[in-house]
Amino acid sequence: MVIKTSDSQSVGHQNATIEALARETDMPVAIVKEIYVTQHSQLEKDARVKTYLPVLTRLRVKHILNERKLQSQQRLQGSAA
C-alpha cells in the first residue's frame, strides 16, 4: 500500500502517526494504515488547503478506530449477557 505524500508531510511522519494511532487505539498497524490511506486520499481529493490534511486525517482515523473499538466491546458485552 503506497501513501501519497504532499510537500507538507513526509512518509516517515505518516508512518509515525500511523504507529502512534495503533498504540493509542490498541489496533493492528496494518488496519490503521489501511484506514489512514483511505481517509487521507478522500480528504486530499476535496481539499482546497492541504496544510491541515495530516491533522484532519489523524482526527478522522482516530474517530473511526474508536468507534470500531466501541462497537467491538458492545458486541462482546452483548454476547456475554
N, C-alpha and C positions, 0 to 999 in steps of 0.2 A: 504494500500500500504506500503510495507516494503522497507526501504532503506538499502541496504547492505553497510556496512562500512568497510573501510580499517583501518589499525592502525593509519594512518596519519590524519584521520578526524572522529570526533565523530558525533553521530546522532544529538546532541544538536547544533553543529556547522553547520551541514547541514540544520537543521530547521531554524536557524538564517539566513543563506544565502538565503533560500527559501523565508522567510518572507521579507527580505530586497529587494530581486528581485521583489516580488509582490508589495511592496510600490513604488519602483523606476519606475516600468513599469505600475503601476495602473491596475494590473491584479489580479484576484482572486487567493488566496493562493493555492487552490486545483488544478487549471490549472498549476500554476508554479511548484508545487510539481510533478505533473504527467510528465511534460516535463523534470524536473530535474532528476527524477529517470530514465527515459528512456535514456537521454543523458549520464548520469553517467555510466549506465550499458554498453552502447555501447562503450564509451571511455575506460572503465575498461577492456573490452574484449580484446582489441588490445594493451593496454598499456604495454610497457616494463618497464617503470619507473612510478610508481604510485604516486610519491611525488607531481606531478603537477596536478593530477586529479581534485582536488577541484577548482583550478584556471581555468583550461580549461573547466570544466563543467559549471562554473559560466559564463564565457565569451560566451560559445556556447548558453546557455539558454537565456542570456540577448539578444543576437543577434536574436534568434528565436522570442522572445517576442516582440522586437522592430519591427521586420518585420511584425508580425501579427497585431500589433497596426497600423502600417503604412498602411497596406492593408485594414484594417477596416476603417480608416479615408478616404482613397481614394474611397472606396465603398460608404461611406456616402456623400462625395462631388459629386460623380458621380450621385447619385440618387437625389441630391438636384438641380442639374443643369438642 
